[in-house]
Amino acid sequence: MNAADPRDAAAYEPDTSFAPGNRGSSPDASTDRVAAAAYVVDEATDLALRGGLSEFLGSLQIRKGGIRAASRAMINQMSPRVLIVDVSDVPDPIAALDALAAVCAPDTKVLVIGERQDLEFYREVTRHLGVDEYLAKPLTRDSASSLIGPFMAGAEPDRASSRGGRVVVVCGVRGGVGATTIAVNLALQLSESTQGHVALLDLNLRGGQSAIMLGARPGAGLRNALEHPDDTDALLLERVGIPVGERMRIIAADEPFEVDPAPTAAGVANILALLRQRFNVIIVDMPMPPSAAARQALLLARHAVMVMGPDVGSLHNAGQAKRMITGLIGSGRTLTVLNRADAPGALKPDLVVEGLGAAPDMVIPDLPKPLAQAANLGLPALRSCPALRRALAPLTQEISGVAQGGKRGLFRRLTGR
């Protein structure tokens, strides 16, 4: 569960470098003014901004050079309404921000990206320097969308609504593309790499495979919880959830094919609300196309992971699936994963890109032997297949904001980034 914003903790002096009166001259209303500009020093940050702020790219200028380039530019031109600067290439970020404040218009929203993850630095730049937001690297599309997007839209992030565990929906554009395999192993990798508490919720109530892949036997209760939300509480979910290691639980069902479960939107919303109080991340394995009830999970999702294969059927469905998901959660939150990229008879990469209209966000190779062996043994493929672990690392990092191989620091645990 995400903790409260550290800026809510203690009172602080309002003597800030970026406060009105402490910055350069006020903007002239008659002067043409850029809506937003970003000065970055690496390609990964550039791509995260473009992916997370895709709906604002028409008004956002992304340039190379970091904070020093931004300061030079502000001397000769009107500072934008929103200014994003990367301070990771300067030895003294505080001095660099002071220099920027001298040439920056009083009403500019200044957002800073850097490598420092300690709370002392965060407090220094947001409290004493008056920076509007600080984001620690690695910057992800999600953090760009949720923390920078509101400033681009003329508001500030609603921090209260972002508290609680984040929901990540994984769905295949058609059956058999490996969405459940990715959901199961993504949940495990997130639990291991972040040391957070992760829940895997399988909304495939009949014929779901997630529990089988983990060697678990689903218990009774999920169907009733989805159909009768008024009878569901946290204690029921504790009984329904099956432990998978110390920090992960799976919530699944195994209803007979002859029954016809009728989950409700209120039931899905209630279960996710309860899970968000207990878990840092909730991975939802969602059938596609989703039922009206399952769409509730999409409405609450921070990320939608859309899994496709290198085949004509996937390309046909991918466009429709992405339009539906974007219509529910907006742009910048959908991640397209091409699974089994080099399978025998697969479409060539250039044909997949042409069919999608863009390159997939992540690519996972064809791993038929280790994945089949793991599934038959009821063991997580992640444990015996290093190639799968490496292929999932970019997706895990994008969702968690934690560089793979490192641990989630105190700054990220307290700020939820």
N, C-alpha and C positions, 0 to 999 in steps of 0.2 A: 504494500500500500504506500502510495506516495505521501510524504510528509508535507506539512505546510511550508509555504514559501518562506525562506529564511529572512526575507525582508520584513515579515510580520513580527519578528522577534522583539527587537529592542528599538527604542526611539533613537534618532540620530539627528545631528545638526544639519540644517538645510543649506549650508554654505557649499554650493556645488559649482563646479567649473562650467557645466553645461546648462546651468540655470539661466533664465532670461536676465540680462544685465551683465552677465559674466562672459558672454560670447561676443562674436563680431557683430557688426551692424545689422539692424533689422532688415528683412527683405522688402523690396519695393514691390508693391502689389501689381504694378504695371509691367514688371519684368517677367519674361517667360521663364518658368521654373520647372526643372525636372522633378517628376513626382518622386522617384526613388533611384538611388544609385548604390552599387555595392563594389567595394574594392577588395579583391581577394588575392591570395598568393599561391593557391594550389588548385589543381584540377578537381580534386575530390570535393572541395567546398563549392566550386563553381557548379558542378553537377548536382550537388544537393540543393543549392538554391534554385537552379533551373527546374529540378523535379518537384520540389516542394512548393514552389511559387509559380507553377506553370500558368495559372490563370491571371497572373499579374505581369507576365513577361513583356506585355505591350507597353507597360509604364515603368519597367525596371531596367536600368542600364547596368550591366555587369562588366567590370573592368579589372584589369590586372594591376597589381602594384601594392596592395595593402594600405595601411594607414598613412604612410609617408606620401604615397601618390594622392591619396584623398586630401591631405593637407595642402599639397601644392595646387591641386585643382580648385579647392575652395577659395584660394587667394584671387583667382582670376574669374570665377564664375559664382553665380548664386548657388548656395548650398540647397540640396533637394529637401523635400518635405521629410523623407525617410532616408537616412544615411547608414549603410552597413559597412563596417570597416573590420579588416582582419589585422590583428596586432601580433600575430605569431612570428613575424619576421623582424621584430624590433627587440633590442635587448632591454629596453626600459619602456614598457607599455604605458605606465603612468605619465611619464614625461611626454610621450607621443600624443596621448589623449589631451594633455594640457595644451600642447601646441595646436591640436585640432580645434579645441574649444575657442581659441583666440580668433579663428577665421570662420567659425560655423555660425549660421543664423540662429537666433534665440529659440525659434519655434521648431527647429529640426529635431526629429526623433533620431537619436543616435543609438545604434545597436552594434555591439562589439562581439567579434568572434575571436577566440584565442585558444591556446593550449593549456593555460593554467586551469587547474581543477580544484584549487583550495578555496575554502569559503572566505578566508581573509581577503583574497584578491577580489572575489565576487562582491563582497560587501564594500570594499574600497571603491570600485568603479561604479557600482549602482547607487551607493549612498552618498559618498563624499565627492565623487566626480559628477554625479547626476546623469550617468549613462542610463538609458531607458531599459536596456536588456543586455545581458551577457550570456553567450552560449559557448560552452566548452567543446572543443573538437574531440572525436570526429563529429562533424555536423552531419545530420541525417536529413532526408527529405521530410520526415515526420516533424523533427524539431523546427525545421525551417517553416513548415506549414503551420504548426500550432503556435509557435512563439513569435515568428516574424510576420506571418500572414495577417493577423489582426491589425498590426501597425500599418501594413500595406492597404488594408481596407478602411483605415481611418479610425480604428479603435485600438484597444489594448487587450491582451489575452485575458480570458475569464479563467482565473487560476482555480477558483472554487470548483468549477465544472470539470477540471482536469484531474482532480484528486481521486484516488482509488486506482485499482488496477486497470491496465489498458487492455482492450479487447482487440484481438487479431483474428480475422476471419480467413480461413483457407478454403478455397473451392476450386474444383476442376471445371474447365469449360465444357467437358463431356466426361462420360464415364471411362475409367481405365487409364487416365493420364498420370496417375500416381499422386493425387492430391492428399490422400490419407497418409501415404508414406511420408510425404513432406511435412504434414501437420504433426505426426507423431515424433519424428526425429527433430523437427524444429523446436517443439516443446522441450524435449530433452536437452538440446544444446543450449537453449535459453536458460534453463534451470542450472545447468553446469557452469556456463560462462558468466552469468550475472550473480550466482548464488542467491537468486530470488526464488519466491514461491510461485510455481506455475501450475495452472489447471488446464487440462485438455478436455473440452466438452464436445462430444460427438453427437451431432444432431441427426445422424443417420440411425434412426431408431430400429429399423429392420435391415439386417444384413450389414451393419457397420463393422469395419475391420480394425479399428484402432485398438480396441482391447485385445483382440487376437494377436496383433503385432507385438504387443507388450506382454503376452503370456498371462493376461488377466481375465477374470470371469466377471462380466457385468452383473451387478446386483439389481434387484427390483427397486423401483422408486422414481426413476427419471421420468418415465412416461406420465406417471400420476402427477409429478411436480409440474410438468409442462401443461398438463390438461387442467389442473386444479391449483392455480397459484396461491389461493387463499389458505391452502392447507400446507404450504411449504415454508420452512424456516431454515436457518443455518444448521440446526442440529440434523435435519433430514439430509442436507447436502453432505454433512460429515459422514453419515452412514452410507450414503450412495457413493461417495468418492472413494476410489481404490488407490491406495498409496503405490507410487512407483518411485522408489528411492526416498530420500529424506525430504525433498522439497517439491515434489510433483505428485499430483493426483489426476486420475482420469475419471470422468463422469460419463458413463455410456449406458446403453440399453441393448438388449438382445431380444426384441419382441418377435413372436412367431409371424411368419409371412401371412397367415390367414387373418390376423387382426389388422385393424385400420386405426392407428394412433391419430389423435386429433389435437396436437399441441396448439396452444393459443399464443398470440403475440404477447399477452400479459404474462403468460407462463415463462416465455423466453426472457422477457425483460426482467422478471422477478429473479430468475436464477442468475442471470448475469449481474444484477445488482448485488445479490448476496455473494457471488464469487469475487466481485471487485472489492468487497470489504476484506476479503481473506487472502487474495492472491495478487501478486504484482503484475502478472500477465495471464490472460485467459486466451488460449488458442481454441478457436471454434472450427471444427471440421464440419462444413456446411454443404448439404447437397445442392446441386445446380441442375435446373433452375430452382431457386429456393421457394418454399411455400410462403404464404403471407406471414405466417408466424416466424419462420426462419429469417425473413427480411429484417425483423427487429434486431437481430444480431448485427446486421450490416449498418443499421442506423446508429448503433452504439460503437462501431468499430473505429479504431485509430488507423488501422491498416487493413486492406483487403488484398490477400495474396491470391492471384489468379493463375492457376496452373494449367498449362497447355502442353500438348505434344507436338512433334515436328510432322504434322500430317494435315491433310486438307480439311478433315472434319474439325480439328481444333481451330484452324484459321477461320473457318466458317462461323464457328460459335464465339470466337474470342471478341469480335467486334460487338456483338449483341451483349455479351456478358459485361464488357467494359462500359458500354453505354448505360446499362442498368445500374451498375455499381456506382459510376460517377454521378448519375442522377440522384442517388441516395446519399452519398457521403462527400460529393464534390471531387474535384480533380486534385492530383498531387498525393493521394493516399492509396492508389492502386499500384501494386507491384506485380508485374508480369513475369512469371517464371516459366522458362522453356525447359521441360523435363525430357530426359532420354534424347538429348540433342543429336547424338551420333548413332542412333539405333539403326540396324540394317533396314534399308529401304526408306529411310527418313528423308524428308525434304531438305534440300541444301539450305545453309544458313541465309544466303541472299534471298532465296524464295520466301523464307519465313519473315524476314525483315520487310520484304515487299508486300507480303500479304497483311502483315500487322500495320504497316505504315510507319514503323519505328522498330529499333532493336529491342529485344526483350531486356528487362532490367537485370535478370539473373539467368544463368544457364547451368543446368545440371546434366552431366554426361549419362549415358546409358550404362547402368550397373546391374545387369540382369542376374548374374550368378550370386553375388553377395546379398542382394536384396531378397532374392527368392529363398536362399538358405536361411536368412534371418527370420523371414516371415514364417517359414515352416517350423522353425524351432521356437517361435514365440519370443524372440530376443530382439532388442532394438538394433537395427542395422548400423546405427551410429557407432556402436561399441566395437564392431568388427570390420568397418569399412572406412578407412581414413579418407578415401576419395570423396565419399559422401560428406564427411565432416568438413573437408576443405571447400566443397562446392556450396554447402549451406552457410559458410562463414559470412559472406557478404550480406545474405538475407538476415542472419542473426544480428549482425552489427547494425543494419539499417533499422531493425525493430527495437533493439535494446539501446543503441547509441553507445555501446561499449566495444572498443576495438578488440577483436578476437585475439586471445593469448594474454590479455590483461584482465584485471579484476575491476569490478564496479567500485569506483572511489566514493569517499564520503560525500563529496560535492554532488555527484550524480544520485546517490541514494537519497539525499535530503531534498534535492530539487526535482527529482523524478525525470532527469534528462539523460 
